[in-house]
Amino acid sequence: MNTNKYRLLIKAIELGNLTRAASELGYTQSGASHQIKSIEEDLGIKILHRDHSGTRLTTEGKLLLPYIREAISCEDKILATANSIIGMQIGSLKVGTFTSISIMLLPIIIGQFHQLYPKVQLEMLTGEGSYSEVEQFLVDGITDCCFVCSSNSPGLNQIHLFDDSLCLVLPPDHPLASFDSPIMFRQLNEIPFLMPTEGKNIDILRLCHKYNFTPSVAFTMHDDLALLAMAENGLGCTILPKLILNTYPHKAVIKYLEGYPTRSISIATRSGTVLSPIVSTFLELTQTIIHQRPDLIN
């Protein structure tokens, strides 16, 4: 498709003068006249009427004008999409993430993205795995986008993905394991508590404040799976996101807590930045996978 001669026609209509249109678009006077004649020969009708007062559409030309504009618009969209596809062939993408997303969701998202764009280099950054550190990677421009949890940062554009339940993890033989109803925080007062390290314990601290609960911290661990294993082996209870609990088989008992607390999972970009085709595609693919695969998050 080549609409250059139609673009010349539109410019001549806008300016009311073919000579001026030719000058702006880099045609000679004779070249511009030839292009208009070519259009009229292709269509078999006269499009432009030219006299001493200027250039204007004929009646037949006025009928065709909306379709000419539409053809130009379609070509612009085709070229823009093609350029985006070319831009996706080679490039890089850095994504900030934390443990549960890295284990449960990213292998599927990255797998599909890599199938579509095998030459795009993907890098996942977790740092120490705290929510605030991952956000700071994005704010500092180290990553192109990141997964965030219950964030209120004003410097981020966020797309909400899903709400993830925060569940109580108990040893298999604990008396509370037989309860059918949600566990109250006051019931945990005498139980040794397994606490994530600072920066990874934000969800728990938020719940402690809300329910006036002071845990009896017995051990502090950095890794979520280590906490799960310790609870499984009778060393205490802890609170973990359901997303991580869905990942591996375990013997620990999982219970809902009063109020059915959740954390909000979103994917974010920096406010005020123009997204590259690579970043936009990754965001869209992430949303599509979560929408199509509810089994991943339930």
Contacts in CASP RR format, 6 or more apart in sequence:
PFRMAT RR
TARGET T0000
AUTHOR 0000-0000-0000
METHOD contacts of the structure
MODEL  1
MNTNKYRLLIKAIELGNLTRAASELGYTQSGASHQIKSIEEDLGIKILHR
DHSGTRLTTEGKLLLPYIREAISCEDKILATANSIIGMQIGSLKVGTFTS
ISIMLLPIIIGQFHQLYPKVQLEMLTGEGSYSEVEQFLVDGITDCCFVCS
SNSPGLNQIHLFDDSLCLVLPPDHPLASFDSPIMFRQLNEIPFLMPTEGK
NIDILRLCHKYNFTPSVAFTMHDDLALLAMAENGLGCTILPKLILNTYPH
KAVIKYLEGYPTRSISIATRSGTVLSPIVSTFLELTQTIIHQRPDLIN
1 71 0 8 1.000
1 74 0 8 1.000
1 75 0 8 1.000
1 78 0 8 1.000
3 71 0 8 1.000
3 72 0 8 1.000
3 75 0 8 1.000
4 35 0 8 1.000
5 35 0 8 1.000
5 36 0 8 1.000
5 38 0 8 1.000
5 39 0 8 1.000
6 39 0 8 1.000
6 68 0 8 1.000
6 71 0 8 1.000
6 72 0 8 1.000
7 25 0 8 1.000
7 72 0 8 1.000
8 21 0 8 1.000
8 22 0 8 1.000
8 25 0 8 1.000
8 27 0 8 1.000
8 32 0 8 1.000
8 35 0 8 1.000
8 36 0 8 1.000
9 35 0 8 1.000
9 36 0 8 1.000
9 39 0 8 1.000
9 47 0 8 1.000
9 48 0 8 1.000
9 68 0 8 1.000
10 68 0 8 1.000
10 69 0 8 1.000
10 72 0 8 1.000
11 21 0 8 1.000
11 24 0 8 1.000
11 25 0 8 1.000
12 18 0 8 1.000
12 21 0 8 1.000
12 22 0 8 1.000
12 32 0 8 1.000
12 36 0 8 1.000
12 48 0 8 1.000
12 55 0 8 1.000
13 55 0 8 1.000
13 56 0 8 1.000
13 57 0 8 1.000
13 65 0 8 1.000
14 21 0 8 1.000
15 21 0 8 1.000
15 24 0 8 1.000
15 55 0 8 1.000
16 54 0 8 1.000
16 55 0 8 1.000
16 56 0 8 1.000
17 54 0 8 1.000
17 55 0 8 1.000
18 29 0 8 1.000
18 32 0 8 1.000
18 33 0 8 1.000
18 36 0 8 1.000
18 48 0 8 1.000
18 50 0 8 1.000
18 54 0 8 1.000
18 55 0 8 1.000
19 29 0 8 1.000
19 32 0 8 1.000
21 27 0 8 1.000
21 32 0 8 1.000
21 55 0 8 1.000
22 28 0 8 1.000
22 29 0 8 1.000
22 31 0 8 1.000
22 32 0 8 1.000
25 32 0 8 1.000
27 35 0 8 1.000
36 47 0 8 1.000
36 48 0 8 1.000
39 47 0 8 1.000
40 46 0 8 1.000
40 47 0 8 1.000
40 48 0 8 1.000
43 64 0 8 1.000
45 58 0 8 1.000
45 60 0 8 1.000
45 61 0 8 1.000
46 58 0 8 1.000
46 60 0 8 1.000
47 57 0 8 1.000
47 58 0 8 1.000
47 60 0 8 1.000
47 61 0 8 1.000
47 64 0 8 1.000
48 55 0 8 1.000
48 56 0 8 1.000
48 57 0 8 1.000
48 58 0 8 1.000
48 61 0 8 1.000
49 55 0 8 1.000
49 56 0 8 1.000
49 57 0 8 1.000
49 58 0 8 1.000
57 65 0 8 1.000
84 277 0 8 1.000
85 277 0 8 1.000
87 277 0 8 1.000
87 278 0 8 1.000
88 117 0 8 1.000
88 120 0 8 1.000
88 277 0 8 1.000
88 278 0 8 1.000
88 281 0 8 1.000
89 117 0 8 1.000
89 119 0 8 1.000
89 120 0 8 1.000
90 119 0 8 1.000
90 120 0 8 1.000
91 119 0 8 1.000
91 120 0 8 1.000
91 121 0 8 1.000
91 278 0 8 1.000
92 120 0 8 1.000
92 121 0 8 1.000
92 122 0 8 1.000
92 123 0 8 1.000
92 278 0 8 1.000
93 120 0 8 1.000
93 121 0 8 1.000
93 122 0 8 1.000
93 123 0 8 1.000
93 144 0 8 1.000
93 145 0 8 1.000
93 278 0 8 1.000
93 279 0 8 1.000
93 282 0 8 1.000
94 123 0 8 1.000
94 124 0 8 1.000
94 125 0 8 1.000
94 142 0 8 1.000
94 143 0 8 1.000
94 144 0 8 1.000
95 106 0 8 1.000
95 122 0 8 1.000
95 123 0 8 1.000
95 124 0 8 1.000
95 125 0 8 1.000
95 143 0 8 1.000
95 144 0 8 1.000
95 145 0 8 1.000
95 146 0 8 1.000
95 147 0 8 1.000
95 282 0 8 1.000
96 124 0 8 1.000
96 125 0 8 1.000
96 126 0 8 1.000
96 134 0 8 1.000
96 137 0 8 1.000
96 138 0 8 1.000
96 143 0 8 1.000
96 145 0 8 1.000
96 146 0 8 1.000
96 147 0 8 1.000
97 106 0 8 1.000
97 124 0 8 1.000
97 125 0 8 1.000
97 126 0 8 1.000
97 134 0 8 1.000
97 146 0 8 1.000
97 147 0 8 1.000
98 126 0 8 1.000
98 129 0 8 1.000
98 130 0 8 1.000
98 131 0 8 1.000
98 134 0 8 1.000
98 147 0 8 1.000
98 149 0 8 1.000
99 126 0 8 1.000
99 129 0 8 1.000
99 223 0 8 1.000
99 224 0 8 1.000
99 244 0 8 1.000
100 164 0 8 1.000
100 224 0 8 1.000
100 241 0 8 1.000
100 243 0 8 1.000
100 244 0 8 1.000
100 247 0 8 1.000
101 147 0 8 1.000
101 243 0 8 1.000
101 265 0 8 1.000
102 124 0 8 1.000
102 126 0 8 1.000
103 244 0 8 1.000
103 247 0 8 1.000
104 243 0 8 1.000
104 244 0 8 1.000
104 246 0 8 1.000
104 247 0 8 1.000
104 296 0 8 1.000
104 297 0 8 1.000
105 243 0 8 1.000
105 286 0 8 1.000
105 289 0 8 1.000
105 290 0 8 1.000
105 296 0 8 1.000
105 297 0 8 1.000
106 124 0 8 1.000
108 289 0 8 1.000
108 293 0 8 1.000
108 296 0 8 1.000
109 282 0 8 1.000
109 285 0 8 1.000
109 286 0 8 1.000
109 289 0 8 1.000
110 122 0 8 1.000
110 124 0 8 1.000
112 285 0 8 1.000
112 289 0 8 1.000
113 120 0 8 1.000
113 122 0 8 1.000
113 281 0 8 1.000
113 282 0 8 1.000
113 285 0 8 1.000
114 120 0 8 1.000
114 122 0 8 1.000
116 281 0 8 1.000
116 285 0 8 1.000
117 278 0 8 1.000
117 281 0 8 1.000
120 278 0 8 1.000
125 134 0 8 1.000
125 137 0 8 1.000
125 142 0 8 1.000
125 143 0 8 1.000
126 134 0 8 1.000
127 133 0 8 1.000
127 134 0 8 1.000
127 137 0 8 1.000
128 199 0 8 1.000
128 200 0 8 1.000
128 222 0 8 1.000
129 200 0 8 1.000
130 198 0 8 1.000
130 199 0 8 1.000
130 200 0 8 1.000
130 202 0 8 1.000
131 148 0 8 1.000
131 149 0 8 1.000
131 150 0 8 1.000
131 151 0 8 1.000
131 199 0 8 1.000
131 200 0 8 1.000
131 202 0 8 1.000
132 199 0 8 1.000
132 202 0 8 1.000
133 199 0 8 1.000
134 143 0 8 1.000
134 146 0 8 1.000
134 147 0 8 1.000
134 148 0 8 1.000
135 146 0 8 1.000
135 148 0 8 1.000
135 151 0 8 1.000
135 153 0 8 1.000
135 156 0 8 1.000
135 268 0 8 1.000
137 143 0 8 1.000
137 146 0 8 1.000
138 145 0 8 1.000
138 146 0 8 1.000
138 156 0 8 1.000
138 268 0 8 1.000
138 269 0 8 1.000
138 270 0 8 1.000
139 153 0 8 1.000
139 155 0 8 1.000
139 156 0 8 1.000
139 270 0 8 1.000
141 270 0 8 1.000
144 269 0 8 1.000
144 276 0 8 1.000
144 278 0 8 1.000
144 279 0 8 1.000
145 267 0 8 1.000
145 268 0 8 1.000
145 269 0 8 1.000
145 279 0 8 1.000
145 282 0 8 1.000
145 283 0 8 1.000
146 267 0 8 1.000
146 268 0 8 1.000
147 161 0 8 1.000
147 265 0 8 1.000
147 266 0 8 1.000
147 267 0 8 1.000
147 268 0 8 1.000
148 156 0 8 1.000
148 158 0 8 1.000
148 265 0 8 1.000
148 266 0 8 1.000
148 267 0 8 1.000
148 268 0 8 1.000
149 202 0 8 1.000
149 203 0 8 1.000
149 263 0 8 1.000
149 264 0 8 1.000
149 265 0 8 1.000
149 266 0 8 1.000
150 202 0 8 1.000
150 203 0 8 1.000
150 206 0 8 1.000
150 263 0 8 1.000
150 264 0 8 1.000
151 158 0 8 1.000
151 266 0 8 1.000
151 268 0 8 1.000
153 268 0 8 1.000
154 271 0 8 1.000
155 270 0 8 1.000
155 271 0 8 1.000
156 268 0 8 1.000
156 269 0 8 1.000
156 270 0 8 1.000
156 271 0 8 1.000
157 268 0 8 1.000
157 269 0 8 1.000
157 270 0 8 1.000
157 271 0 8 1.000
157 272 0 8 1.000
158 266 0 8 1.000
158 267 0 8 1.000
158 268 0 8 1.000
159 266 0 8 1.000
159 267 0 8 1.000
159 268 0 8 1.000
159 283 0 8 1.000
159 287 0 8 1.000
160 264 0 8 1.000
160 265 0 8 1.000
160 266 0 8 1.000
161 265 0 8 1.000
161 266 0 8 1.000
161 267 0 8 1.000
161 286 0 8 1.000
161 287 0 8 1.000
161 290 0 8 1.000
162 265 0 8 1.000
162 290 0 8 1.000
162 297 0 8 1.000
163 262 0 8 1.000
163 263 0 8 1.000
163 264 0 8 1.000
163 265 0 8 1.000
164 241 0 8 1.000
164 242 0 8 1.000
164 243 0 8 1.000
164 262 0 8 1.000
164 263 0 8 1.000
164 264 0 8 1.000
164 265 0 8 1.000
164 297 0 8 1.000
165 241 0 8 1.000
165 242 0 8 1.000
165 256 0 8 1.000
165 260 0 8 1.000
165 261 0 8 1.000
165 262 0 8 1.000
166 203 0 8 1.000
166 207 0 8 1.000
166 239 0 8 1.000
166 240 0 8 1.000
166 241 0 8 1.000
166 242 0 8 1.000
166 257 0 8 1.000
166 261 0 8 1.000
166 262 0 8 1.000
166 263 0 8 1.000
167 239 0 8 1.000
167 240 0 8 1.000
167 241 0 8 1.000
167 242 0 8 1.000
167 245 0 8 1.000
167 254 0 8 1.000
167 255 0 8 1.000
167 256 0 8 1.000
167 257 0 8 1.000
168 176 0 8 1.000
168 183 0 8 1.000
168 188 0 8 1.000
168 237 0 8 1.000
168 238 0 8 1.000
168 239 0 8 1.000
168 254 0 8 1.000
168 255 0 8 1.000
168 256 0 8 1.000
168 257 0 8 1.000
169 227 0 8 1.000
169 228 0 8 1.000
169 231 0 8 1.000
169 237 0 8 1.000
169 238 0 8 1.000
169 239 0 8 1.000
169 240 0 8 1.000
169 245 0 8 1.000
169 252 0 8 1.000
169 253 0 8 1.000
169 254 0 8 1.000
170 176 0 8 1.000
170 177 0 8 1.000
170 231 0 8 1.000
170 236 0 8 1.000
170 237 0 8 1.000
170 252 0 8 1.000
170 253 0 8 1.000
170 254 0 8 1.000
170 255 0 8 1.000
171 177 0 8 1.000
171 231 0 8 1.000
171 232 0 8 1.000
171 233 0 8 1.000
171 234 0 8 1.000
171 235 0 8 1.000
171 236 0 8 1.000
171 237 0 8 1.000
171 252 0 8 1.000
171 253 0 8 1.000
172 232 0 8 1.000
172 234 0 8 1.000
172 251 0 8 1.000
172 252 0 8 1.000
172 253 0 8 1.000
173 234 0 8 1.000
174 191 0 8 1.000
174 234 0 8 1.000
174 237 0 8 1.000
174 253 0 8 1.000
176 183 0 8 1.000
176 187 0 8 1.000
176 191 0 8 1.000
176 253 0 8 1.000
176 255 0 8 1.000
177 253 0 8 1.000
177 255 0 8 1.000
179 255 0 8 1.000
182 255 0 8 1.000
182 256 0 8 1.000
182 257 0 8 1.000
182 258 0 8 1.000
182 259 0 8 1.000
182 260 0 8 1.000
183 255 0 8 1.000
183 256 0 8 1.000
183 257 0 8 1.000
183 258 0 8 1.000
184 257 0 8 1.000
184 258 0 8 1.000
185 207 0 8 1.000
185 211 0 8 1.000
185 212 0 8 1.000
185 213 0 8 1.000
185 257 0 8 1.000
185 258 0 8 1.000
186 213 0 8 1.000
188 213 0 8 1.000
188 215 0 8 1.000
188 237 0 8 1.000
189 213 0 8 1.000
189 214 0 8 1.000
189 216 0 8 1.000
190 216 0 8 1.000
191 216 0 8 1.000
191 236 0 8 1.000
191 237 0 8 1.000
192 216 0 8 1.000
192 217 0 8 1.000
192 218 0 8 1.000
192 219 0 8 1.000
192 235 0 8 1.000
192 236 0 8 1.000
192 237 0 8 1.000
193 215 0 8 1.000
193 216 0 8 1.000
193 217 0 8 1.000
193 218 0 8 1.000
193 236 0 8 1.000
193 237 0 8 1.000
193 238 0 8 1.000
194 217 0 8 1.000
194 218 0 8 1.000
194 219 0 8 1.000
194 220 0 8 1.000
194 221 0 8 1.000
194 227 0 8 1.000
194 230 0 8 1.000
194 231 0 8 1.000
194 235 0 8 1.000
194 236 0 8 1.000
194 237 0 8 1.000
194 238 0 8 1.000
195 201 0 8 1.000
195 204 0 8 1.000
195 215 0 8 1.000
195 217 0 8 1.000
195 219 0 8 1.000
195 220 0 8 1.000
195 221 0 8 1.000
195 238 0 8 1.000
196 204 0 8 1.000
196 220 0 8 1.000
196 221 0 8 1.000
196 222 0 8 1.000
196 224 0 8 1.000
196 227 0 8 1.000
196 238 0 8 1.000
197 220 0 8 1.000
197 221 0 8 1.000
197 222 0 8 1.000
200 222 0 8 1.000
200 224 0 8 1.000
203 239 0 8 1.000
203 241 0 8 1.000
203 261 0 8 1.000
203 263 0 8 1.000
204 215 0 8 1.000
204 239 0 8 1.000
207 213 0 8 1.000
207 239 0 8 1.000
207 257 0 8 1.000
207 261 0 8 1.000
208 214 0 8 1.000
208 215 0 8 1.000
211 258 0 8 1.000
218 235 0 8 1.000
218 236 0 8 1.000
219 230 0 8 1.000
219 235 0 8 1.000
219 236 0 8 1.000
221 227 0 8 1.000
221 230 0 8 1.000
224 240 0 8 1.000
224 241 0 8 1.000
224 244 0 8 1.000
225 244 0 8 1.000
225 248 0 8 1.000
227 238 0 8 1.000
227 240 0 8 1.000
228 238 0 8 1.000
228 240 0 8 1.000
228 244 0 8 1.000
228 245 0 8 1.000
228 248 0 8 1.000
228 250 0 8 1.000
228 252 0 8 1.000
229 250 0 8 1.000
230 236 0 8 1.000
230 238 0 8 1.000
231 237 0 8 1.000
231 238 0 8 1.000
231 252 0 8 1.000
232 250 0 8 1.000
232 251 0 8 1.000
232 252 0 8 1.000
239 257 0 8 1.000
241 263 0 8 1.000
242 254 0 8 1.000
243 265 0 8 1.000
243 297 0 8 1.000
245 254 0 8 1.000
246 296 0 8 1.000
246 297 0 8 1.000
246 298 0 8 1.000
267 283 0 8 1.000
267 286 0 8 1.000
267 287 0 8 1.000
269 275 0 8 1.000
269 279 0 8 1.000
269 283 0 8 1.000
275 283 0 8 1.000
289 296 0 8 1.000
290 296 0 8 1.000
290 297 0 8 1.000
END
